[in-house]
Amino acid sequence: MFSVHPHRSGGLSALGISKIFRESKIHIASTQLINTIMSSKLISPALRAALNLHSSKLPAATSQLASAHLSSAPSGGKHELPGLKYDYGALEPVISAETMTIHHTKHHQTYVTNLNATLEKLDAATSTADASSIIALSNALKFNGGGHINHTLFWENLCSKDESAYSEGGELSKAIDSSFGGLENMKKELSAKSIGVMGSGWGWLGYNVGTGRIETATCPNQDPLQATTGLVPLLGIDVWEHAYYVDYRNVRPNYVNAIWDVIDWKVVEARLVKAKSG
C-alpha cells in the first residue's frame, strides 16, 4: 500500500494524491480530475491553491498524472523495479539473456528511478503551490510513469517458448475470433502495426470497454495505452530498439515476428477476463 506523507501544514502531498489516482483507477479529463482532487477534505491550502486552475490553462498531459501511478508501489511511496517470473535466459533464442539483462536492469530501472525523482519534484512543487512547475512535470510523469507501467506489463506477458500455449475455445480465443476472425489474422494486424511504428513506441492488443471487443493499437514513446486510448492493455510489444538490437540489430520485423513464440497467453486471457468483469 502506498504511504501517504502529509505537508507540514497538513493534508496530502503529491505522493498521497498518486494513491488516490492508483486506487480509483480513473483516467479522466483534466477538469474532472481536478474536481475529484479538490473535493477531498484532505487537500492542504497550498496544494488546493496550486490545483485551483481553469482547465483551459492545463495541457492535456496533465490528465496523465493518474496513469503514471497505476503500478503498485511499496510502503514508503517509492516505485521499485519488479522482479521477473523467469530468469534472463528463459526467453532464448527469441530474446537473449544479454538483452533481457540490459533491458530489465538498465532501461526499466532508469524509468523507475526517474519516476521517483519526478514524484519528489512534484511533491516540492505542490507544497509551494507552484502551478507552473506542476504543469511542467506532466511530460516527465507520462514518459517515466508510462515506461514503468509498459515494461511491467511487457515482462508479465512473456514466458519461455515451452510454456507459450494458446488455448482454443477459451475467453481469449472467442474474443479474437470475433474481432479478427482468428489468431493468425490478429497476429498479422498487430505485427504490421508494431513494425510500422515510426521511431520508438509500442504495439498493443487492448480491450475496448465501450464496445466489448478487443482491438490493436500503437502508442509512441512510452505513452501508456489506457490513458491515451482508453483501451485496457492485454498484450504489449516493445518496439524501442533497445528491446531487440543486440539480437536482431535494426531488423525490427524479425524481432516482432519471433516474439509471438514467447507470449504468455494465460496472462493475456486473465487480463481480458479481468477487464470484462470491470
Disulfide bonds with the S-S distance in Angstrom:
none
